[in-house]
Amino acid sequence: HSDQLTLYTAILDHLHEPVITINNLSFIVHMNKAAEKYFSIKKIGALKRRIDTILKEEQSTEVMTCYLDPGKAVKEVKNKKLSLSLSNEDRECRVTIRKSELKNELFFSLFITEL
């Protein structure tokens, strides 16, 4: 499984779209290079921090509720248009949130497509 996980991580790292994966407690477990650039934060500084340190709940929409606090509402979102407030600017984007399970643990990946 570790070889497969290494391969998936490498694939995610090379996507042009920002991707952040959190666990069911909202801690960041993976962030690709595009997400580092999009959120202006280094992966090493983001890992093991809660997602709400990057995406603020007061800026969230109903779409993002399940991502910011997966314990509240576990659902997937596909290609939903919204505006994210980042570094004093609003960015229009489309988001997809996917739930996955690995070794009996839930993970949620946020995929961002800029408009």
C-alpha positions in Angstrom: 0.0 0.0 0.0 2.9 2.4 0.7 4.0 2.3 -3.0 0.5 3.0 -4.1 0.2 5.9 -1.7 3.5 7.3 -2.9 2.3 7.1 -6.5 -1.0 8.9 -5.6 0.8 11.6 -3.7 3.1 12.2 -6.6 0.1 12.5 -9.0 -1.6 15.0 -6.7 1.5 17.0 -6.3 1.8 17.5 -10.1 -1.9 18.6 -10.7 -2.3 22.1 -11.8 -5.4 22.6 -9.6 -4.9 23.3 -5.9 -5.8 20.2 -3.8 -5.9 20.0 0.0 -6.7 16.8 1.9 -7.9 16.8 5.5 -8.7 14.0 7.9 -12.0 13.6 9.7 -10.8 16.0 12.5 -10.1 18.8 10.0 -6.3 18.5 10.1 -4.4 19.0 6.8 -2.7 15.7 5.8 -1.7 16.7 2.2 -1.4 19.8 0.2 -0.1 19.9 -3.4 2.3 22.5 -4.9 -0.6 24.3 -6.7 -2.3 24.7 -3.3 0.8 26.1 -1.8 0.9 28.8 -4.4 -2.9 29.4 -4.3 -3.1 29.9 -0.6 0.4 31.4 -0.2 1.5 28.9 2.4 4.2 26.3 2.4 3.2 22.7 2.7 5.5 22.1 5.6 3.8 24.9 7.5 0.3 23.7 6.7 0.6 20.0 7.5 -1.0 18.9 10.8 -2.7 22.3 11.1 -6.5 22.6 11.1 -8.0 23.6 7.8 -9.7 26.6 9.4 -6.3 28.2 9.8 -6.3 28.6 6.0 -10.0 28.9 5.2 -11.9 30.9 7.8 -15.3 29.6 8.8 -16.9 33.1 8.8 -15.9 33.3 5.1 -17.4 29.9 4.3 -20.6 29.1 2.5 -22.9 26.2 3.0 -20.9 24.3 0.4 -17.7 24.6 2.6 -19.3 23.7 5.9 -18.7 20.0 5.5 -15.1 20.7 4.6 -14.3 23.0 7.4 -16.0 20.7 10.0 -16.6 17.3 8.5 -18.2 16.1 11.7 -21.1 18.5 11.1 -22.2 17.4 7.6 -20.4 14.7 5.6 -21.3 15.1 2.0 -19.5 15.4 -1.3 -19.7 18.5 -3.5 -19.1 18.5 -7.3 -18.0 21.5 -9.3 -19.8 24.1 -7.2 -19.2 27.8 -7.9 -18.2 30.0 -5.0 -16.0 32.8 -3.9 -13.1 32.2 -1.5 -11.6 35.1 0.5 -7.9 34.8 0.4 -5.2 37.4 1.4 -7.7 40.3 1.3 -9.1 39.3 -2.1 -12.0 37.3 -3.2 -11.3 34.6 -5.8 -14.1 33.1 -7.9 -13.6 29.4 -8.3 -15.3 26.0 -8.6 -14.8 23.5 -5.8 -15.2 19.7 -5.6 -15.0 17.9 -2.3 -14.5 14.2 -2.3 -14.6 11.8 0.6 -12.3 8.8 0.7 -11.4 6.1 3.1 -8.0 4.7 3.7 -7.1 2.2 6.5 -10.5 2.8 8.2 -9.9 6.6 8.3 -12.0 9.2 6.5 -10.4 11.9 4.4 -11.8 14.8 2.5 -10.1 16.4 -0.5 -10.8 19.8 -1.7 -10.1 20.4 -5.5 -10.2 24.0 -6.6 -10.6 25.2 -10.2 -10.0 28.9 -10.8 -12.4 30.7 -13.1 
